[in-house]
């Protein structure tokens, strides 16, 4: 008997809302030291959140910076910086 449960494509699976500063920096072509230095100075090229003792980068802002389209076809929108 075959299953009728639809299988999801890897790009359709739930994607994280935030990624680590290190991962975001690597996507932008920078190393760990530079990414953390820019984040501490408030000069990272996209929005960075400070959660406890860790940094997190919203994926939506990173996609907008890279001019990337979401796997479901939506164009990423740049989140406005509050401050």
Secondary structure, DSSP 4 states (H G I P E B T S, - for coil): ----SPPPPGGGSPPPSEEEHHHHHHHTT--HHHHHHHHHTT--SS--EEETTEEEEEHHHHHHHTT-B-TTSPBP-PPPPP-
